[in-house]
Amino acid sequence: MTTNVFVITHKKVLIPEIQERPEYIVLQCGSNTDPDLGYLRANTKDNIGDLNWFYCELTGYYWAWKNITCDLIGIVHYHRFLYYDQLLLTQKIIEELLNDYDFIVPRKSGHGKSFYHTWLQYQTETDALDKLGSIIQVKYPAFYASYLTCLHTNNGKWARNIMITRKDVFNQYCSFLFSILEDLRPLLIFHSHPTNWRRPTMLGGYLGELLLNVWITTQGCTTFSVELKSYGWRNFDMK
C-alpha cells in the first residue's frame, strides 16, 4: 500500500522528522515565477499553478489529484503537521487509522466563532459566501443544508485544508471542490483590505476549509482527530 503525504510549501522545510519519512513528499506551491527550491513543484504536468494567488495550498490539492497514483493521500503544511500520541503520523499509523475511518483530520478549532463570523472579520468579499451557497444549491443541492450548518456553527471546524484519506475519496472530494470554486472565481471582485494581514486574494484556499467540512458532514464520513502541531512560519524563513 502506497501512502503519499504532501507537505505544501513555498520555502525551505527544515523538519528533520519528515526527512526520515519517505511517505512525506515536499511539494512547492506558489507563483510560477518563484525561485526553484529543489523540491517537486506543483506547476508541472496538469496544474493550476498560475492560479495560486486564488487557490493557495489548493494548487497542491489539484496537482496531487490530477497527477498522483497512490492508495492513501494527505495534505499538510510546511509548518503544520499531524501527530498522534506525541508522534508524527507514519505510514503504519495512517494505514491502521484509515482501516477504520474515512479521514484523519486535525482536532476542530475556532470554537465559539462561526466561519461566517471569521470571514467577516478578515475578508471584504462578503457576498462571496452568498454566491458560493447559490452554486452549491444548484450543482449539489444535497449539500446545501450542510453548507448553511457549517457556515454558521460555532462548534469549531476542521481547518487549514489539512487531512489524510484514501485516494479514491480524495478524488471525489477534489471533483466537488474544484467544480464549485471554478464556477465561483469569475463571479468575485477582489479588493484589498488594509487591515488584513492575509492576502485577500487567497479566497479559494479559505473557502476550501469550509467546503471540506461541508463534504465530510454531508457524506457522513467518519473522522479520527489528531493533534495539529504548528512550528510557526517565522522559524522557516531562510536568509
C-alpha positions, 0 to 999 in steps of 0.5 A: 500500500502506497501512502503519499503525504504532501507537505505544501510549501513555498520555502525551505522545510527544515523538519528533520522528522519528515526527512526520515519519512519517505511517505512525506513528499515536499511539494512547492506551491506558489507563483510560477515565477518563484525561485526553484527550491529543489523540491517537486513543484506543483506547476508541472504536468496538469496544474493550476499553478498560475492560479495560486494567488486564488487557490493557495495550498489548493494548487497542491490539492489539484496537482496531487489529484490530477497527477498522483497514483497512490492508495492513501493521500494527505495534505499538510503544511510546511509548518503544520503537521499531524501527530498522534500520541506525541508522534508524527503520523507514519505510514503504519499509523495512517494505514491502521487509522484509515482501516477504520475511518474515512479521514484523519483530520486535525482536532476542530478549532475556532470554537465559539466563532462561526466561519461566517463570523471569521470571514467577516472579520478578515475578508471584504468579499462578503457576498462571496459566501452568498454566491458560493451557497447559490452554486452549491444549491444548484450543482449539489443541492444535497449539500446545501443544508450542510453548507448553511450548518457549517457556515454558521456553527460555532462548534469549531471546524476542521481547518487549514485544508489539512487531512489524510484519506484514501485516494479514491475519496480524495478524488471525489472530494477534489471533483466537488471542490474544484467544480464549485470554486471554478464556477465561483472565481469569475463571479468575485471582485477582489479588493484589498483590505488594509487591515488584513494581514492575509492576502485577500486574494487567497479566497479559494484556499479559505473557502476550501476549509469550509467546503471540506467540512461541508463534504465530510458532514454531508457524506457522513464520513467518519473522522479520527482527530489528531493533534495539529502541531504548528512550528510557526512560519517565522522559524522557516524563513531562510536568509 
